[in-house]
């Protein structure tokens, strides 16, 4: 499902890029053609004005007058040789009336846009016609950027919808799988508890029954953990140092002798609001991952830092490490670097910390063949 979602993302982005590139290319060509046409119109307008100035009294000036009067879109400013503004056309009359510097600013803008046309007034003086882009041309030029914004919003909304749908489906699968697992474990556990109690009545197998009872309790704890997935857990104020130390002691008994464990903390009591059952699951999962990465020997170190509003738990190992390209992928459901792994442990651990404890679980640092440090950040 994740691969399909990623494929959809890349497809949408590719389509958007093609649309944007094609549109920009088309609009640039179109705006160049419009600009050329507008330049020709201004040149024609200048010639018509020159004809009006230099025409004899009996000349037919109907065409020239029509050309001059029909230009209602291209803004123009007429200046003399000293740069003084003599006349203007197609500019905002309200701005001209309100702002004394409006025409000067427009003139400076026109000078940057296009070279002026020179119109001879007589044999000794010339006028200069400066012109800017019409409103239509400006709209055409801005169109690709508006379209880019629209496409970006569309893609953003689509990706958000797909991501939300994908996340909702994943949550449903997680919850359904967890609840079903807890349900399936419940029936045999009840029978096992009854058999353990019967075994305890016989002196010769009582030590065996005691050990079996520990395993049954462990299975009950696992069942309880699965049953809590999908429901809002009840958070309790607990000593996190004691909680972590207890889980470390549990894992240490089951770890190879060549693996050394250490717990460092400046305070022996650091409290936070946690779900003990689910929090233990996270710590256990991280410790088991550390053991798997070291292949029977190495060092596992837990450091707990207490801050005014939060606490930090760093769990470090001296194992194989995680390549940089995989450090975020390891939290995705179904992704695993182990041959027999299901890729569920770290995904569930992050969900428990983020969704239920409103904290963060990240890879603080990792180096191939040197080790990895996972960081848990929790509010107090």
Secondary structure as UniProt FT lines:
FT   HELIX           2..54
FT   TURN            57..58
FT   HELIX           62..70
FT   STRAND          76..79
FT   TURN            81..82
FT   STRAND          85..89
FT   HELIX           93..98
FT   TURN            100..101
FT   HELIX           102..113
FT   STRAND          117..120
FT   STRAND          126..131
FT   HELIX           135..200
FT   HELIX           203..205
FT   HELIX           206..228
FT   TURN            229..230
FT   STRAND          236..239
FT   HELIX           240..253
FT   TURN            257..258
FT   STRAND          259..265
FT   STRAND          271..274
FT   HELIX           276..294
FT   TURN            295..296
FT   STRAND          298..306
FT   STRAND          310..317
FT   HELIX           324..326
FT   TURN            327..328
FT   HELIX           329..331
FT   TURN            333..334
FT   TURN            339..340
FT   HELIX           345..351
FT   HELIX           352..356
FT   STRAND          360..367
FT   TURN            368..370
FT   STRAND          371..379
//
